Amino acid sequence: MKCSFCSRNIPKGTGKMFVKRTGEIFYFCSSKCQRNQKLRRSSKKLKWARQ
């Protein structure tokens, strides 16, 4: 499974799954990625996020 924000692999048993009311599913490896997604930041502009 990969993080929806930074595209890193998430080890089994870790991370978070977020489901929107529309049924869209997001997987996050850390709260850092989750906060940045919520703030609508682009992962392309951040140096620490892989593409």
CYANA upper distance limits for C-alpha pairs under 8 A (distance plus 0.5 A):
  1 MET  CA      9 ASN  CA      6.39
  1 MET  CA     10 ILE  CA      6.22
  1 MET  CA     11 PRO  CA      8.29
  1 MET  CA     27 TYR  CA      8.38
  2 LYS  CA      7 SER  CA      5.82
  2 LYS  CA      8 ARG  CA      5.92
  2 LYS  CA      9 ASN  CA      5.01
  2 LYS  CA     10 ILE  CA      6.14
  2 LYS  CA     27 TYR  CA      7.46
  2 LYS  CA     28 PHE  CA      8.37
  2 LYS  CA     29 CYS  CA      8.45
  3 CYS  CA      7 SER  CA      5.17
  3 CYS  CA      8 ARG  CA      5.87
  3 CYS  CA      9 ASN  CA      6.87
  3 CYS  CA     10 ILE  CA      6.98
  3 CYS  CA     26 PHE  CA      8.16
  3 CYS  CA     27 TYR  CA      5.65
  3 CYS  CA     28 PHE  CA      5.26
  3 CYS  CA     29 CYS  CA      6.04
  4 SER  CA     26 PHE  CA      6.15
  4 SER  CA     27 TYR  CA      5.82
  4 SER  CA     28 PHE  CA      6.53
  5 PHE  CA     28 PHE  CA      7.39
  5 PHE  CA     33 CYS  CA      6.43
  5 PHE  CA     34 GLN  CA      8.10
  5 PHE  CA     37 GLN  CA      7.05
  5 PHE  CA     43 SER  CA      6.85
  5 PHE  CA     49 ALA  CA      8.14
  6 CYS  CA     33 CYS  CA      7.42
  6 CYS  CA     43 SER  CA      6.86
  6 CYS  CA     49 ALA  CA      5.14
  6 CYS  CA     50 ARG  CA      5.95
  6 CYS  CA     51 GLN  CA      7.41
  7 SER  CA     49 ALA  CA      8.02
  7 SER  CA     50 ARG  CA      6.71
  7 SER  CA     51 GLN  CA      7.06
  8 ARG  CA     29 CYS  CA      7.93
  8 ARG  CA     50 ARG  CA      7.67
  9 ASN  CA     29 CYS  CA      8.30
 10 ILE  CA     14 THR  CA      7.20
 10 ILE  CA     15 GLY  CA      7.00
 10 ILE  CA     28 PHE  CA      8.37
 10 ILE  CA     29 CYS  CA      6.17
 11 PRO  CA     15 GLY  CA      8.25
 14 THR  CA     29 CYS  CA      7.71
 15 GLY  CA     27 TYR  CA      7.60
 15 GLY  CA     28 PHE  CA      6.05
 15 GLY  CA     29 CYS  CA      4.98
 15 GLY  CA     30 SER  CA      6.62
 16 LYS  CA     27 TYR  CA      6.21
 16 LYS  CA     28 PHE  CA      5.68
 16 LYS  CA     29 CYS  CA      7.10
 16 LYS  CA     30 SER  CA      7.99
 17 MET  CA     25 ILE  CA      7.48
 17 MET  CA     26 PHE  CA      6.24
 17 MET  CA     27 TYR  CA      5.06
 17 MET  CA     28 PHE  CA      6.92
 18 PHE  CA     25 ILE  CA      6.30
 18 PHE  CA     26 PHE  CA      5.55
 18 PHE  CA     27 TYR  CA      6.79
 18 PHE  CA     28 PHE  CA      8.39
 19 VAL  CA     23 GLY  CA      6.54
 19 VAL  CA     24 GLU  CA      6.22
 19 VAL  CA     25 ILE  CA      5.06
 19 VAL  CA     26 PHE  CA      6.82
 20 LYS  CA     24 GLU  CA      5.83
 20 LYS  CA     25 ILE  CA      7.02
 28 PHE  CA     33 CYS  CA      6.68
 28 PHE  CA     34 GLN  CA      6.48
 29 CYS  CA     33 CYS  CA      7.37
 30 SER  CA     34 GLN  CA      7.05
 31 SER  CA     35 ARG  CA      6.53
 32 LYS  CA     36 ASN  CA      6.80
 33 CYS  CA     37 GLN  CA      6.66
 34 GLN  CA     38 LYS  CA      6.72
 35 ARG  CA     39 LEU  CA      6.71
 36 ASN  CA     40 ARG  CA      6.83
 36 ASN  CA     41 ARG  CA      6.05
 37 GLN  CA     41 ARG  CA      6.42
 37 GLN  CA     42 SER  CA      8.27
 42 SER  CA     46 LEU  CA      7.68
 43 SER  CA     49 ALA  CA      6.28
 43 SER  CA     50 ARG  CA      8.17
 43 SER  CA     51 GLN  CA      8.21
 44 LYS  CA     49 ALA  CA      7.79
 44 LYS  CA     50 ARG  CA      8.42
 44 LYS  CA     51 GLN  CA      7.41
